Amino acid sequence: MKKVMHFGAGNIGRGFFGHLYHESGYHIIFVDIVDEVIKIINEMAQYPIWIVGDKVEKIVIDNISGISLKDEKKIIDIGADLDLISFSVGANNVKGITPILAKIIEKKFSSENSGFLNIIIGENLKNASSIVGQWINQHLQENFSHIMKDKVGLVETVLSRMVPIVPDELKKQYPLLVLVEPYKTMPVAKNMFKGAPPNINGFLMVDNIKPYEAMKLYIHNFTHAAFAYAGHKKNYKYIWEVVKDKKIENLVRNAYLEIKSAIHRNYGIEDEEIEAYYRDLLERFSNKALGDTIIRVAREPIRKLGPEERIIGAAKLCQEQGIIPEYVCFFAACCLHYDEPTDIESQKLKTLVSTEGIDSVLKNISGLDEKNPIFIRIKENYINFWKKWEKVL
């Protein structure tokens, strides 16, 4: 039987990777730091996924087992017998699992004829393969460096499936339930595999992953966040409500057009392909049944204002390609004005702006120099935000 080990039994792990592996006939070994989740996985040996769209399709993912992240020996013993491992643990937690990945590699390749090991990176990290490789190498014995180069594939992906938060009443009834949208395509970097790529339903094998990563981060993630921050200002609850607001949709589209031009110039993707991608996104964002909330999409504004993240990264790409990111910078200001009492980062950002000033935030969080035109535009948009808001909306 085909087996795969997946680190991270959260919504993406169960609702995206688990779904695709299940459809492809794999036994899935989930590894997670939350012992209660692993306990339920082993007790029930299955979990439900509800695909929500015009109708709800309920499926059961079985042929699964779980291991606690604390049980390092068991993870290494089982992992060393596998040819495929993947993870979706959150970008900030990736470094923490690299020591155990190094030990799996050392055990697997301590004998000859061990084949290949491909590790699929389920994180939207820029230069993910290079970064993860460096972290793993830090924990490897010197004589395994050639193994990493010749036998281990670090494979980048683009995660675009929307997985909203399961309401508490449903979670009580179905503790492992995952709600997902019908879309289930995962672009995967074909050239990063070592040996023959696995045949997995939903994997879109592409020769160049970079344009797909750019469209995911700077179009999908950016416009999703833009709708959320603007929608919060008008007291909407759900993303689908904001997409229906023609004034906000027009504002988001203007920012998208700036990014579209930059992606076209930088990656050579035809305008028609990018436009089709955006239209499909609007349709997916409009999925009422998904129940995707503004608070979920808008959360962690400090992270979203990072130097290479969806907002600042999009503005930089535009500037590099000779395009003025006027509307992108407006939404950066919109994010800076995000004030949600239930969001810890929102309140932290609010405090930072009020105590240290907007200049400090743009320098220390967004990594912008005060002479950078992006810095100047965001600051001007922030200071005059409400005047501009009244004009556009």
C-alpha positions in Angstrom: 0.0 0.0 0.0 1.2 3.5 -0.8 1.9 5.6 2.3 2.6 9.3 2.9 3.5 11.1 6.1 2.1 14.6 6.5 3.2 17.0 9.2 0.3 19.2 10.3 -3.2 17.8 10.8 -4.9 21.2 10.6 -7.4 22.4 8.1 -4.9 22.5 5.2 -3.4 19.1 6.1 -6.8 17.4 6.4 -8.8 19.5 4.0 -6.4 19.8 1.1 -3.5 17.3 1.3 -5.5 14.6 3.0 -8.3 14.9 0.5 -5.9 14.6 -2.5 -3.9 11.7 -1.0 -7.1 9.9 -0.1 -8.4 10.1 -3.7 -5.0 8.8 -4.9 -5.1 5.6 -2.7 -2.6 6.6 0.0 -2.6 5.6 3.6 -2.0 9.0 5.4 0.1 9.2 8.5 -0.6 12.6 10.2 2.0 14.1 12.6 0.8 16.9 14.8 1.8 18.7 18.0 -1.8 18.7 19.3 -2.1 15.3 21.0 -5.9 15.5 21.2 -6.2 15.7 17.4 -3.9 12.7 17.0 -5.9 10.8 19.6 -9.1 11.4 17.7 -7.5 10.4 14.4 -6.4 7.1 15.8 -9.7 6.4 17.6 -11.9 7.2 14.7 -9.5 6.3 11.8 -11.5 8.7 9.6 -12.8 12.3 9.4 -15.4 14.1 7.3 -14.9 16.8 4.7 -17.8 18.9 3.5 -17.4 20.4 0.1 -19.6 23.5 0.1 -20.9 25.2 -3.0 -24.3 25.3 -4.6 -24.9 22.0 -2.7 -23.0 20.3 0.1 -21.1 17.1 -0.8 -20.1 15.1 2.3 -17.1 12.7 2.0 -15.2 10.6 4.5 -11.4 10.4 4.5 -10.3 7.1 5.9 -7.2 4.9 5.8 -5.5 7.3 8.2 -3.4 7.1 11.4 -1.6 9.7 13.6 1.6 10.2 15.5 2.3 12.8 18.1 5.2 15.2 17.2 6.6 14.3 20.6 7.1 10.7 19.6 10.2 11.4 17.6 11.6 7.8 17.4 8.4 6.5 15.9 8.2 9.4 13.4 11.8 8.7 12.3 11.4 4.9 12.1 8.3 5.2 10.0 9.4 8.2 7.9 12.7 6.4 6.9 10.7 3.7 5.1 8.7 6.2 3.0 9.4 7.9 -0.3 7.0 10.8 0.2 6.6 13.3 3.1 4.8 16.6 3.1 4.0 19.3 5.6 1.6 22.3 6.2 2.5 23.5 9.7 2.4 27.2 9.2 5.3 29.2 7.9 6.5 30.2 11.4 6.7 26.5 12.5 8.6 25.1 9.5 12.0 25.6 11.0 10.9 23.6 14.1 10.3 20.4 12.2 13.6 20.5 10.2 15.7 18.7 12.8 13.4 15.6 12.7 13.3 15.7 8.8 17.1 15.6 8.9 17.0 12.6 11.2 14.6 10.8 8.8 17.0 11.5 5.9 20.0 10.2 7.8 18.2 7.0 8.8 16.7 6.4 5.3 19.9 6.9 3.5 22.2 5.1 6.0 21.9 2.1 3.8 22.3 1.7 0.0 19.5 1.3 -2.5 17.1 3.6 -0.5 15.7 5.2 -3.6 14.6 8.8 -3.3 12.7 10.9 -0.7 10.5 13.8 -1.9 9.4 16.3 0.7 6.4 18.5 -0.5 6.4 21.9 1.0 2.8 23.0 1.8 3.6 26.6 2.7 3.3 29.8 0.8 7.0 30.7 1.5 9.1 32.7 -1.0 12.1 30.6 -2.1 10.7 27.8 0.1 12.9 25.0 -1.3 16.1 26.9 -0.8 15.1 28.0 2.7 14.0 24.6 3.9 17.0 23.0 2.4 19.3 25.3 4.4 17.5 24.6 7.6 17.7 20.8 7.1 21.4 21.0 6.2 22.1 22.7 9.5 21.1 19.5 11.3 22.6 16.9 8.9 26.0 15.2 9.4 28.5 16.4 6.8 28.6 13.1 4.9 24.9 13.5 4.0 25.3 16.7 2.1 25.6 14.9 -1.2 22.5 12.9 -0.3 20.5 16.1 0.0 21.6 17.2 -3.4 21.1 13.8 -5.2 18.4 12.0 -3.4 16.1 14.4 -1.6 13.6 16.6 -3.5 12.2 19.7 -1.8 9.1 20.4 -3.8 7.3 23.8 -3.8 3.6 24.0 -4.2 0.9 26.7 -4.4 -2.0 26.4 -1.9 -5.1 28.1 -3.2 -8.0 26.1 -1.7 -10.0 28.2 0.7 -10.7 26.4 4.0 -12.8 28.6 6.4 -13.2 28.1 10.1 -15.7 25.4 11.2 -18.5 26.9 13.4 -18.2 25.8 17.1 -21.6 24.0 17.0 -20.4 21.8 14.1 -17.0 21.2 15.6 -18.6 19.9 18.8 -20.5 17.3 16.7 -17.7 16.5 14.3 -14.4 17.4 16.0 -12.3 16.7 12.8 -14.7 18.2 10.3 -13.2 20.4 7.6 -15.2 22.7 5.3 -13.7 23.3 1.9 -14.6 24.9 -1.4 -14.9 22.7 -4.5 -11.6 24.0 -6.0 -8.9 21.5 -5.3 -6.0 22.1 -7.8 -2.5 22.3 -6.3 0.2 23.6 -8.7 3.4 21.6 -7.9 7.0 22.2 -9.1 7.6 19.1 -11.3 11.3 19.8 -11.8 12.0 19.8 -8.0 11.1 16.1 -7.6 13.9 13.5 -7.4 13.0 10.4 -9.4 9.6 10.0 -10.9 6.9 12.4 -9.5 4.0 10.7 -7.7 0.7 10.3 -9.4 -1.6 12.3 -7.1 -5.1 13.5 -8.1 -5.3 17.3 -8.0 -1.6 17.9 -8.4 -0.9 20.2 -11.4 2.6 19.5 -12.4 4.2 22.7 -13.7 7.7 23.3 -15.1 8.0 26.8 -13.6 6.3 27.3 -10.2 7.3 31.0 -9.8 4.5 32.6 -11.9 1.9 30.5 -10.0 3.4 31.6 -6.6 3.3 35.2 -7.7 -0.4 35.0 -8.8 -1.3 33.3 -5.6 0.4 35.8 -3.3 -0.1 39.0 -5.2 -3.5 38.4 -6.8 -5.3 35.8 -4.7 -3.9 36.7 -1.3 -3.8 40.4 -1.9 -7.3 40.8 -3.3 -8.7 38.5 -0.6 -7.1 40.7 2.1 -8.2 43.9 0.2 -11.8 42.9 0.2 -11.6 42.0 3.9 -10.1 45.3 5.1 -12.4 47.4 3.0 -15.4 45.2 4.0 -14.6 45.7 7.6 -14.8 49.4 7.2 -18.4 49.0 6.0 -19.3 46.5 8.7 -19.8 43.5 6.5 -19.4 40.1 8.1 -18.7 37.8 5.1 -16.4 38.0 2.1 -19.2 37.3 -0.3 -21.0 40.4 0.9 -18.0 42.6 0.1 -17.5 41.2 -3.4 -21.1 42.2 -4.2 -20.4 45.8 -3.2 -19.7 47.4 -6.6 -17.7 50.3 -5.3 -15.3 48.1 -3.3 -15.1 45.6 -6.1 -14.1 48.5 -8.5 -11.4 49.7 -6.0 -10.0 46.2 -5.6 -10.0 45.7 -9.4 -8.0 48.9 -9.8 -5.3 47.5 -7.5 -5.5 44.1 -9.3 -4.9 45.9 -12.6 -1.7 47.4 -11.3 -0.5 44.0 -10.1 -1.7 42.3 -13.3 0.5 44.6 -15.4 3.5 43.9 -13.2 3.1 40.1 -13.3 2.6 40.2 -17.1 5.9 42.3 -17.5 7.9 40.2 -15.1 6.8 36.7 -15.9 5.4 37.0 -19.4 2.0 35.5 -18.5 -0.6 36.6 -21.0 -3.2 39.2 -19.8 -6.0 36.8 -20.8 -4.7 34.1 -18.5 -4.3 36.4 -15.5 -7.8 37.9 -16.1 -9.3 34.4 -16.2 -7.6 33.6 -12.9 -9.0 36.8 -11.3 -12.6 36.2 -12.6 -12.4 32.7 -11.2 -11.3 34.1 -7.8 -14.2 36.5 -7.7 -16.6 33.6 -8.3 -14.9 31.6 -5.5 -14.9 34.6 -3.1 -18.7 34.9 -3.8 -19.4 31.4 -2.5 -22.0 32.1 0.2 -22.1 28.5 1.4 -18.4 28.7 2.4 -19.3 31.3 5.0 -15.9 32.8 4.9 -15.7 35.7 7.3 -13.9 39.0 7.0 -12.3 38.6 10.4 -10.7 35.3 9.3 -9.3 36.7 6.1 -8.2 40.0 7.7 -6.5 38.4 10.7 -2.8 39.0 11.4 -2.4 42.4 9.7 1.2 42.8 10.9 2.3 39.6 9.1 0.4 40.7 6.0 2.4 44.0 6.0 5.7 42.1 6.0 8.4 43.1 3.5 7.8 40.2 1.1 4.1 39.6 1.9 1.0 40.1 -0.2 0.7 43.9 0.2 4.2 45.3 0.4 5.5 42.6 -2.0 2.8 43.5 -4.5 3.7 47.2 -4.3 7.4 46.4 -4.8 6.8 44.2 -7.8 4.8 47.0 -9.4 7.5 49.5 -8.7 10.2 47.2 -10.1 8.2 46.9 -13.3 7.7 50.7 -13.6 4.1 50.7 -12.5 2.9 53.1 -9.8 1.1 51.1 -7.1 -1.4 53.8 -6.2 -4.3 51.5 -5.3 -2.1 48.8 -3.8 -0.8 51.5 -1.4 -4.3 52.6 -0.6 -5.1 49.1 0.6 -1.9 49.1 2.6 -3.3 52.1 4.4 -6.6 50.3 4.7 -4.8 47.5 6.5 -3.0 49.9 8.8 -6.4 51.3 9.8 -7.8 47.8 10.5 -9.2 47.9 14.0 -10.8 44.7 15.2 -11.1 44.2 19.0 -11.0 40.4 18.7 -7.8 40.3 16.6 -4.7 40.4 18.8 -2.4 41.6 16.0 -4.9 44.3 15.0 -4.8 45.8 18.4 -1.0 45.4 18.6 -0.7 47.2 15.3 -3.0 50.0 16.5 -0.8 50.4 19.6 2.4 50.5 17.5 1.0 53.2 15.2 -0.3 55.3 18.1 2.9 55.0 20.2 5.7 54.7 17.7 4.2 56.4 14.7 3.5 55.4 11.1 7.1 55.9 10.0 8.4 53.4 12.5 5.8 50.8 11.5 6.6 51.1 7.8 10.3 50.9 8.6 10.3 48.1 11.1 7.4 45.9 10.0 7.3 46.6 6.2 11.1 47.1 5.8 10.6 50.3 3.8 13.1 53.1 3.6 11.5 56.5 4.2 12.7 57.7 0.8 11.1 54.8 -1.0 8.1 56.1 -3.1 6.1 53.2 -1.7 6.8 54.4 1.9 5.7 57.9 0.9 2.5 56.8 -0.9 1.4 54.5 2.0 2.0 57.2 4.5 0.1 59.8 2.5 -2.8 57.3 2.0 -2.7 56.5 5.7 -2.8 60.2 6.8 -5.6 61.1 4.3 -7.3 57.8 4.5 -10.8 58.9 5.5 -10.9 61.7 3.0 -9.9 59.3 0.2 -12.4 56.7 1.6 -15.3 59.1 1.3 -14.3 59.9 -2.3 -14.0 56.3 -3.5 -16.9 54.9 -1.5 
